[in-house]
Amino acid sequence: MNHTSDTPVVARKSFRESQFEIREAAILDATHRLLAQHGYDMLAMDDIAAEVGIAKGSLYRHFDSKDALVGAVMVRLLRRTREALEDQPPEQTARARLESLLRWTLNERLAGGIPHLPATSQALRTSLMAAPAYVDELLHLSEAVGELIRRAKIDGSLNPGLDDAFILYAFYARACDPTLDFLRAGGAMSDAYIVDQMVVACFAGLQAAPGHAPGDHA
């Protein structure tokens, strides 16, 4: 009697396919680093190829333009951000999860893991918004963050008088706030202290807490 298995058979990748995927990952990593260091306008395909150690022609076999390559980097970044949110303990409050996500994003920036995009380039912004994969990931992330905002307003931990869209964009603005870079360049504060200050300012504002005496810096 012949026995069949319900276990799906996974086709093995060829050596050529595996090498192609490894090289593509290296291209995305290199592009990410260069974007974080130099920004979109200063980024050149020659520099990316040199960073990876391949010919520019090989680079174009993976991505046919700089916009396509940067778009792939940004899609991967949005996916990682959404995964960081999904990995948080579900028992945390909505506001705690928002604070944790902002803290993760700021620490990623300090580690060179998040380029200052797409806010710095109108051309790139236009290109990304025309890319279905980017828009899809952005919508997924925005929906997840938006749901936490709604829940935090319901439980009173965020101002219910503020529009959801305003809070969402204020959150994104803090994630790419240049204050982080200015304070780090000043050298007077540790990275952890800067992140703490920015998270507190984002969610608690600049107003002194009740009972906080003038001149009290505790």
C-alpha positions as semicolon CSV with decimal commas, in nm:
position;residue;x (nm);y (nm);z (nm)
1;M;0,000;0,000;0,000
2;N;0,129;0,344;-0,088
3;H;0,122;0,607;0,184
4;T;0,102;0,974;0,103
5;S;0,210;1,250;0,336
6;D;0,034;1,580;0,391
7;T;0,368;1,744;0,462
8;P;0,442;1,988;0,180
9;V;0,761;1,930;-0,012
10;V;0,984;2,235;-0,001
11;A;1,192;2,279;-0,312
12;R;1,558;2,336;-0,238
13;K;1,711;2,651;-0,375
14;S;1,992;2,616;-0,619
15;F;2,339;2,743;-0,532
16;R;2,291;3,025;-0,782
17;E;1,961;3,129;-0,621
18;S;2,113;3,121;-0,272
19;Q;2,409;3,331;-0,382
20;F;2,175;3,579;-0,550
21;E;1,975;3,620;-0,229
22;I;2,288;3,657;-0,016
23;R;2,424;3,925;-0,247
24;E;2,090;4,107;-0,251
25;A;2,084;4,114;0,129
26;A;2,437;4,256;0,127
27;I;2,326;4,525;-0,120
28;L;2,034;4,625;0,102
29;D;2,256;4,634;0,412
30;A;2,515;4,851;0,237
31;T;2,251;5,088;0,102
32;H;2,098;5,119;0,447
33;R;2,434;5,213;0,598
34;L;2,512;5,468;0,328
35;L;2,167;5,624;0,352
36;A;2,206;5,663;0,727
37;Q;2,547;5,823;0,681
38;H;2,497;6,044;0,377
39;G;2,128;6,072;0,290
40;Y;1,944;6,004;-0,033
41;D;2,073;6,291;-0,247
42;M;2,439;6,204;-0,190
43;L;2,386;5,833;-0,249
44;A;2,531;5,693;-0,573
45;M;2,504;5,346;-0,722
46;D;2,884;5,345;-0,768
47;D;2,929;5,392;-0,393
48;I;2,688;5,109;-0,314
49;A;2,863;4,872;-0,556
50;A;3,200;4,962;-0,404
51;E;3,066;4,911;-0,051
52;V;2,942;4,562;-0,142
53;G;3,249;4,482;-0,350
54;I;3,070;4,408;-0,676
55;A;3,058;4,562;-1,022
56;K;2,788;4,821;-1,083
57;G;2,647;4,598;-1,356
58;S;2,589;4,326;-1,099
59;L;2,407;4,578;-0,880
60;Y;2,167;4,660;-1,164
61;R;2,080;4,291;-1,199
62;H;1,915;4,321;-0,859
63;F;1,772;4,674;-0,874
64;D;1,720;4,874;-1,192
65;S;1,744;5,217;-1,028
66;K;1,846;5,398;-0,712
67;D;1,480;5,464;-0,632
68;A;1,397;5,093;-0,659
69;L;1,687;5,005;-0,431
70;V;1,608;5,268;-0,171
71;G;1,243;5,168;-0,187
72;A;1,338;4,808;-0,103
73;V;1,546;4,932;0,192
74;M;1,256;5,138;0,324
75;V;1,009;4,851;0,286
76;R;1,243;4,630;0,487
77;L;1,279;4,902;0,750
78;L;0,903;4,944;0,788
79;R;0,865;4,568;0,817
80;R;1,131;4,553;1,091
81;T;0,957;4,837;1,276
82;R;0,623;4,659;1,260
83;E;0,788;4,337;1,380
84;A;0,944;4,526;1,672
85;L;0,596;4,641;1,770
86;E;0,449;4,291;1,735
87;D;0,728;4,146;1,953
88;Q;0,631;4,360;2,252
89;P;0,463;4,186;2,547
90;P;0,086;4,188;2,484
91;E;0,013;4,263;2,849
92;Q;0,165;4,612;2,817
93;T;-0,072;4,906;2,803
94;A;-0,126;5,077;2,469
95;R;0,073;5,382;2,575
96;A;0,357;5,167;2,708
97;R;0,376;4,992;2,372
98;L;0,388;5,326;2,190
99;E;0,664;5,446;2,422
100;S;0,858;5,123;2,368
101;L;0,828;5,156;1,991
102;L;0,955;5,515;1,998
103;R;1,241;5,409;2,224
104;W;1,329;5,125;1,983
105;T;1,322;5,362;1,686
106;L;1,544;5,622;1,853
107;N;1,795;5,357;1,963
108;E;1,801;5,220;1,608
109;R;1,881;5,569;1,481
110;L;2,161;5,608;1,733
111;A;2,304;5,277;1,616
112;G;2,295;5,396;1,255
113;G;2,013;5,160;1,172
114;I;1,755;5,407;1,044
115;P;1,826;5,662;0,772
116;H;1,663;6,005;0,791
117;L;1,413;5,926;0,520
118;P;1,187;6,001;0,349
119;A;1,134;6,339;0,516
120;T;1,456;6,484;0,372
121;S;1,375;6,436;0,004
122;Q;1,059;6,534;-0,181
123;A;1,169;6,334;-0,487
124;L;1,214;6,021;-0,280
125;R;0,885;6,078;-0,100
126;T;0,706;6,095;-0,434
127;S;0,883;5,780;-0,556
128;L;0,801;5,584;-0,241
129;M;0,435;5,679;-0,242
130;A;0,413;5,543;-0,597
131;A;0,554;5,206;-0,484
132;P;0,275;4,963;-0,380
133;A;0,500;4,755;-0,151
134;Y;0,607;5,064;0,045
135;V;0,256;5,203;0,072
136;D;0,126;4,864;0,186
137;E;0,385;4,835;0,465
138;L;0,330;5,196;0,569
139;L;-0,044;5,139;0,594
140;H;0,004;4,823;0,801
141;L;0,236;5,005;1,044
142;S;0,012;5,312;1,063
143;E;-0,293;5,097;1,133
144;A;-0,112;4,917;1,415
145;V;0,012;5,241;1,570
146;G;-0,325;5,406;1,515
147;E;-0,503;5,126;1,702
148;L;-0,271;5,177;2,000
149;I;-0,342;5,549;1,988
150;R;-0,717;5,486;1,997
151;R;-0,684;5,246;2,288
152;A;-0,461;5,488;2,482
153;K;-0,714;5,768;2,434
154;I;-0,994;5,544;2,560
155;D;-0,803;5,451;2,877
156;G;-0,712;5,815;2,936
157;S;-0,335;5,783;2,896
158;L;-0,337;6,006;2,588
159;N;-0,525;6,334;2,548
160;P;-0,870;6,245;2,410
161;G;-0,905;6,599;2,276
162;L;-0,629;6,545;2,021
163;D;-0,709;6,405;1,678
164;D;-0,580;6,052;1,612
165;A;-0,405;6,165;1,293
166;F;-0,227;6,446;1,478
167;I;-0,095;6,206;1,741
168;L;0,014;5,959;1,473
169;Y;0,213;6,218;1,278
170;A;0,352;6,370;1,597
171;F;0,477;6,022;1,688
172;Y;0,643;5,981;1,347
173;A;0,794;6,329;1,377
174;R;0,955;6,240;1,710
175;A;1,096;5,922;1,557
176;C;1,300;6,130;1,309
177;D;1,350;6,440;1,527
178;P;1,695;6,600;1,462
179;T;1,710;6,690;1,832
180;L;1,850;6,340;1,881
181;D;2,150;6,418;1,659
182;F;2,210;6,765;1,802
183;L;2,215;6,640;2,161
184;R;2,440;6,349;2,076
185;A;2,682;6,576;1,890
186;G;2,696;6,802;2,197
187;G;2,843;6,515;2,398
188;A;2,696;6,629;2,730
189;M;2,438;6,350;2,757
190;S;2,454;5,974;2,725
191;D;2,257;5,807;2,448
192;A;2,025;5,642;2,701
193;Y;1,957;5,975;2,871
194;I;1,879;6,146;2,539
195;V;1,632;5,872;2,446
196;D;1,465;5,892;2,789
197;Q;1,429;6,269;2,758
198;M;1,278;6,248;2,411
199;V;1,030;5,976;2,505
200;V;0,917;6,167;2,814
201;A;0,883;6,492;2,620
202;C;0,682;6,319;2,348
203;F;0,429;6,157;2,579
204;A;0,428;6,381;2,888
205;G;0,500;6,713;2,718
206;L;0,706;7,000;2,854
207;Q;0,465;7,112;3,125
208;A;0,582;7,056;3,481
209;A;0,405;6,784;3,674
210;P;0,178;6,898;3,962
211;G;0,379;6,974;4,273
212;H;0,702;7,019;4,074
213;A;0,870;7,324;4,223
214;P;1,052;7,579;4,000
215;G;1,420;7,495;3,975
216;D;1,362;7,134;4,083
217;H;1,548;6,913;3,834
218;A;1,500;6,583;4,016
